[in-house]
Amino acid sequence: MWYLCVFYHRLLDYRKPEFESLADLFGSFDDNNQPTGSRSLEWKLPLHHHPDSPFHFVNLPSEDIARNIANRSILVKGLYEIWGEGSSYEELKEAINSYPDDRKLPYLTPDSTFRIIIDSFGKAMNFKDQTARIQAMDYIPFQGRVDLRHPEHKFWLIETDDYGSTNGLPPVVDKRIFFGREIGGADRKLLPTYQLKSRNYLGPTAMDAEVAFLMANQAQAMPGKLVYDPFVGTGSILVAAAHFGAMTMGADIDIRVVRDGRGPDCNVWSNFKQYGLQMPVSLLRADNNLPPWRPGLKEFFDAIICDPPYGVRAGGRKSGGRKLLKGVVGPYTVPDDKRTGHIPSTAAYSLAECVHDLLDLAANMLVMGGRLVYFYPVIRDSETLDDVDFPKHPCFKLIASCEQILSHRYSRVLLTMVKIAPYTEEIKEAARLQHLDFKENHVKWLEEGNLHAAVFSPDFPSSDDQDTKGLKESKKKYRGKYV
C-alpha cells in the first residue's frame, strides 16, 4: 500500500537510506531470491514536487511495518494513509469523498477519539486560518469525540504553498494539499535527551547524537545483536546502539580514554549509566592495526559502526612508535614493576592504512549479512559525489553513501556496506591488491595523512573560475541539506 512519508528537512542524503535500512530490518522485503543489499523500496514524488522535497510516497507491504519504521526513524516526521490530495480544497473534498468507505469508517466510529492537526511546508499559518480549515472538514462524518491530548486517531491536513526557490527551500510549482491518517512518526525527544551538552563524559570528537542514531539505524542495531566500535572514544555511537537494545563492545588505542576517563564517575561507563542503558560487554585497549583477536576467531559481530580518525580534528595512531617502526630501536618488553599505568608508544596511522585495516577486520569478524557503517572524508574540489572512489572490498557490497558537507572544501560520507561473501585467503589477497590499486589511484592526502592541510588550505579555485561557477549554479543549496 502507498503511504505519504514526510521527512524532516535535514540531512537530505540520509533520509531514504535510513528508511530503507529500517524497512529491511522490519521485514519489508520478502523476496529471498534477491541478493543481500540489492533490495530497495518503491518511491514516487507527489505532483510538482522537487526530489529534495520532504514529501515522498512509499510502497510498503503492511501498516504494522510502516508504523515500526516511522516510530524508530530519526528523520521521518510522519507516515500517513492518504485519504485525499489536491491542488485546491475543492479537489481535496472530492478526493476524500471518493476514498473507499471501508477504509474510512473504522476510524470514524462513535466510541473513538480523534484530533485534526494542521501542518504546512514553506509557509506560516496563523491560528485563525488553522481553525477555519478544520471547520471546513465537516463533510467528513466524524462521530467520535475530540481529544487534543491523547487521541486514538490523529488526522493531518498538510499544505504546501506554490513558491519558487528564493526562500531556500526546494521549489513547489503548484500548491498541494494532503489529508490523511497518521500511521506513526519519529520520536525526536531522543535528541534533546541524548544531546552532547548534557553528556556526562565528552571528548573533542564525540559523535553528534542525531548522526549517531542514524548510524545505529543504518547498522540495524536491535536486541540480540552485538555491535562493535574499534574507535570508541567516549562511546557516543555505542550509546545510540545500546538505546535500541543492542549489546555493545568497543576498543580504543588510548588506554586513558577506555580505562580512566576523568575519574570513577566520569568515563565511558558513566555515559551508559546516565541513560540507564545496558553496559558494554567490554571496552578494550586495542590497536586496529594489530587486532587482539585470537587466531581462528571469526564472524563474531553483527555490525561494526565507527568514525575513523581522518587527521582533521584528531589523527590516527598505531602501536610501535616512530623509532621502532623505522628500525632505529628494537622491540622492548615493559618490566613488571612498570606495567601499571604504562602507556605504550604510538606512531602516525595514515587514513589509507586505517581504512584497509577496518575493512579487513570487518570482513573477518562480521557475520554474513552483517553491516559495516563508517564515515569517510572527501575533499570537495570540482567533483561530485559520484566521482569519488570509495574504498572497496570483495566481501562487501556498498548499499548507501550519505554525504554531510562540512565546509566549502570538505565533507564526510557515511558509507553502509553489507557483507555478502565469506572471508577466505583468496579474498584476503584480492582485497590487498585492490587496496594497493586504490591507494595508487587516489588523491595524495589519503596516504600521506595531510587531510588537515587539504581541508584548511586557502588554495582553492576562485569565484572567477568558470567551472566553479557552473558547479555552484547546477547544485542548489537548499536549507537543511548541508547541516
N, C-alpha and C positions, 0 to 999 in steps of 0.2 A: 504494500500500500504506500502511496505517496504522502509524505509529510512535509510541512514547511519547517525548515531549520533556520532559525535566526541566530546568527553568531554575534558575540561581542565584537565591536570593530577595533580589534587589536591583534597584533601578531598574525597578520593575514595568511602568511605561508604555513602557519602551524594548524590552521583550523581543520581542513579536510584530513590531513594525516592523523591528527589526534582522533577525530571522529571515526575514521576507518579502522584504526587500531582497536578502538573500543568495540566497534561493530564486529570485528573478528573475535575479540575476547568473549563477547556475549552470544556468539553463535549465529551471526547473520549469514554466514557462508556455509551452505550445506553440501555444496558440490565437492566431494572429496577427491575428484579426479584432477582438480586444478592444483598446480604446484604451489607449495607454501610461498607466501609473499606476493603472488601474482593476482590475488583476488582484490577486486575493488567494487565500490558501490556505484549505483546508477544515480547521477546527479543531473539536474537541469535548472536553468535560471528562470525566474519569473519574467514576464513580458517587459521589455525595455530596460532590464537591469544589467549593470556592468558586472564582469566577473569578480571584481573586488567588492561588490555589494555584500552586506551581511545576510542577505536573503537568498536561500537556495532551497529547491525541492530535492528530497532524497527518498529513494525507494527502499523500504525496509520490510522484512517478512512478517513482523508482528508488532503490536502495540507494546507488549512487555519488553521486547528488545529495544524499541525506541525509547521507552521510559528509562531503562537501565543505562543506555548510552547518555541520554540527556542529564540524568541525575549525577552521573560520575564525571562528566566532561567539565573542563575548566573554561572553555571558550564558547560553549553553547548557551546562549541566553534562554532559548526555549525551543521545544519541538511541538508542533501544533497539527491537529487534524483540521484541515481547512474545510469549512462549510461553504465558503464562497469568497470570490475575489472579483474585483472590477476596477475600472478607471473612474467610476463615479459611484455615488451611493445608490443611484437607481439600478446600475448594473449589479452592485453588491446585493441589493434586495432580491433581484430576480434570481441571482445565483444561489442565495441561501434558500429561497423558496423551492428551488429546483433540486436541492440536495435531498437524497432519499430519506424518507421519514423513519425508516428502521434504523438509520444511523444517528438521527437526531433525538427521537422521542425518549430513549432510555436515559438521557441526561436532562430531561425537562419534566420529570415526574413531580407530583405534589410533595412527596416526602424528601426531596433533595434540597440541598442548599447550593447557591451559586454566587458568582461575582463576575461582573464585566469590567475589564481593565483596558484603558485606552493607552496606546503607545504610539510613538511617531519616530521617524528617522529623517533627519535633515531639516527639521522644523520644530519649533516650540509650540505647545498648545496649552492655553490657559484653562483654568478650572471650569469656567463658564462654557467654553467650547466642548470640553470633555463631557460635561453633564448633558449638553444638547445632543451629542452623538449617542450617548447611552439611551436617552429618552426616545430617540428616533428608531431604536431597535425594537420597538413594541410589537412589530409584526412577527417576532419570534415568540412562539407560545410557551414562554416560561411559566411554570406553575409552582415551582419551588419557592423557598424563602431566601431572600438576600442575606448573605453573611460575609461581611467585609474582612473578617479576621481569619476564620478557618472554614472556608467554603469547601464543599465536597467537589465541586466542579468550578474551574476557572475558565472564562472565555475572554479572548483577546481581540480587540479591534485595533489593527495596526495600519498606520497610514504613512505612505512615503510621498513627498512632495515632488513636483516636477521642477528640478533645479539643474543648473549646469555644474561645472567642476570648479566654479570660483570660490566655493566655500571650503575647499579642501577635502570634500567627500566624493566618492565615486558617483558620476553623474547618473541621474534618472531622467530619461527622455520624457516620460509621461507619468502622471500621478497614478499610484496603485494603492488599493485598499484591500486588506485581508481581514477575514473574520474566522475564528476557529477555536477549538477546544484545546486547552493546554494538556500536553502529554507529560512533560517534565522539563526541568531546566537546571542549569548548573548551580551549585551551592557556592557562591562567591564569598560567603562568610569564611571560607577556609583561608582566604588570602590575608585578611587582617588578623586572623588568629595566628597564622604562621609567619607573619611578616618579620623580616630580618631585624628591624629595630627593636623588637621585643624578645629576640632570641637570647637565651642565657649565655651561650658561648658562640662567639662570632669571630671569623677571620677575614682578612682583606679580600679573599677570593671566594667567599661564601656564595653559593648559587641563590639567585632570587627565588622566592617561594613560588611564584606563578610558573616560572620556567621549570623549576624542579618538579612540580606536579605534572606539567606537560610531559617531561621526560619519563616520569613514572607511568603515565598513561601510554606513552609510546612503547614502553617496555612491557606493558600489560601486567604490572605488579598486582598481586592478589593473594589472598590467604593460601598457604601451601607452597608458594614459590619462594626460592632463595635468590636474593638479589645481591650482587657484589659490586663494590666501587673500589677500584685499585688506586684511586687518588682521593681518598675520602675527606681529607682536610677536617673541617669542623662538622661534617656529616649532614649537610643540608639536603643532598639528594636522597640519602638513605632515610631521612626523616619523612620525606614525601612518600617513599615506597612503603615505609612502615605504617603510615597513615592508612594505606589501602590494604593493610593486613599481611604484607609480605614479610618473611624472615629476611634479615639483612646481615651483611658482613662487609667489612671494609679494611683497607690497608693504606698505609702512607709511609713514605721513606723517612719522614721526620718523626722520630720517636717522641719528641716533646709534644707533638700535637695529639697523638693517639694515646699516650700514657699519662701525661701530666696536665695538659691544658693550662688553665690559670688557677688550679687548685682543686681540692676534692669536690667542690660544689660548682665548678665552672669548667666543664670539659665536654667532650663529645657525648659521654653517657648522660650528663645532666640535661642535654638537649632532648633526649628521648624521655627522660623522667619529667621534664617540664610539660610535655603534652600527653603524658600517660600512655606512651607507646611501648610496644614490646622492645626490649633491649636487643642490640645486635648480638648475633651468635658469637661473634668475635671481632676484635679490632687488632690488626697485625701491624707490626713494624716490618714492612716488606718492600722490596725493590722490584718494580715492574720489569726491570732489565734482568734480574736474577730471581725468578719466581721461587717461592718457598715450597711448592708442592712436591710431594714425594713422587718418584718415577712410577708411571703407570696410572696415576690418578687422572681421570678424565670425565667429561660430561657431568659436571658437578653442580653448575649454576644454571638457573632458569633464565636469568637476564644479567647483563653487565651494563651498568649505567655510570657514566663518568664525564668529567670535564678535564681533559688532559692539559697539562701546563704548556702554554704556547710560547712563553717568553715575553708577553706583553705586561701583564700585572705580576706574573711570577714565572720564573724559569724552571725548566725541568732539571732534576738531579738524579744521578745514579751512583751506586756504590763504587768505591775504589780510590777516589782522589786523583788529582791530575798527575802527580809524580808516579803513583802506582800504575796508572793506565799507560803512561808513557814509558814505563820500564825503568825509570830512574831509581826507584826503590823496589824491593821485593815484597811479596806478601808477608804480612805480620800476624801474630797471634796476640790478642789482648790478654795480659796477665789476669789471673783470677781476682786479685785484690783490686783491680781497676775496672772490672766489668760493670759493677753497679754505677749507673749514671754515665756510662761511656756512650758517646755519640760518634758513630762511625763517620769517617771522612767520605766526602762525595765529590763528584765532578759534574761538569755540564752534560746535559742529556738533550740531544737535538730532537726537534719535533719529528723528523723523519724516522729516527730510531725508535722514538716513543710510540708512534702510531703503528709501526711494524710489530713491536713487541705486544701492543694491545691487541692487534688482530690475531697474532699468533696465540696469545693467551685465550682469547675468546673462541678461536677455532678448536682449541684443545679442551677447554673447560665448560663450554656451553652444551646443553643438551640439544638434540636435534629439534629444530623449530624454535630454539632459544633466540633471544634478541640482544643485539649489541646497540646501545644508544649512546652517542657521544658527540661532542662539539668538535668542529674542525674549522680552523681560521682561513679566511680568504682575503687576499689583497684585491680591492676593487679598483682596477685601473680602467680599461675600456671594455673588459669582457663582461658578459652576462653570466649568470649562474650556470647556464647550460654549457658554457665553455670550460668550466672548472674541471680539472682532472682529479676526482676524488680517489682516495686510497681504495684498492680492490684486494680481494682475496678469493681463491677458488671455493672456499667453504661457504661464502656468504652471497646473498642477493641484497642489493640496495633497494629498499622499498619506499623510502621517503627522505627528502632533503629539504629542510625548512630554514630559510635564511633570516637572520636577525642582523640588520645593518646598524653598526655602532658608530660609524663616522663616515666622512666622505671617502675614505680610502679603505676602510677595514670593516669586515663583517665576520660573523661566525655562523656556521651552518650546522644545524642539528641533523646528524645522519642516523637513520634507523636501518639496521641490517638484520636479516634473518638467516640463521644457519640452515643450509639446505643440503650439506654433504658431510659425511664423517671425515675426521682428521686422520690422514694416513701419511706415511713417509713420502709417498709420491706427491701428495698435495702440499706437504711442508716444503719440498724442494721447488715445486711450481710456484708457491707463494713467495719464496725467497727470490726467485728470478723475476717474478712480477714486480716485487718491491724494488729491485735494482733498476729495472726499466722505468718504474715510476719516479724514482729519485733522479735518474738521468734526464728525464724529460720535463721535470717540474721546475718551478721557479727557484731562484737561488736561495731565497731566505729560508726555505724549508730545511735544507741540510745544514746550512751554516748557523742557524739559530739566531739570525738577526731580524726577527719579525718586529721587534720593538722599534728598531731603526726604520724599517719599512713603513710601519704604521704612522709614526710621528714625523717622518721626513717631510720637509716643506717642498721637496722636489716632486711636483705632480703637474699634470697638464693645466695650463692657464685657462681662464674663462674665454680667451680669444680663440682657443683651439676649436676648429670647426667640427672635428669628430666628437669632441667632448660635448659641444653644444647640441649636436644631433642626438647623442645618447641621453642627455638630460631632458630633451624635449620628448623623446619617444617613451620614456618611463615616468609616468605620473607618480608623484609622491603624495598619495592620499593619506590623510590624517589617520594615524593608528597603524599604518603599515610598517613604520620604522621605529616602533617602540620596543 
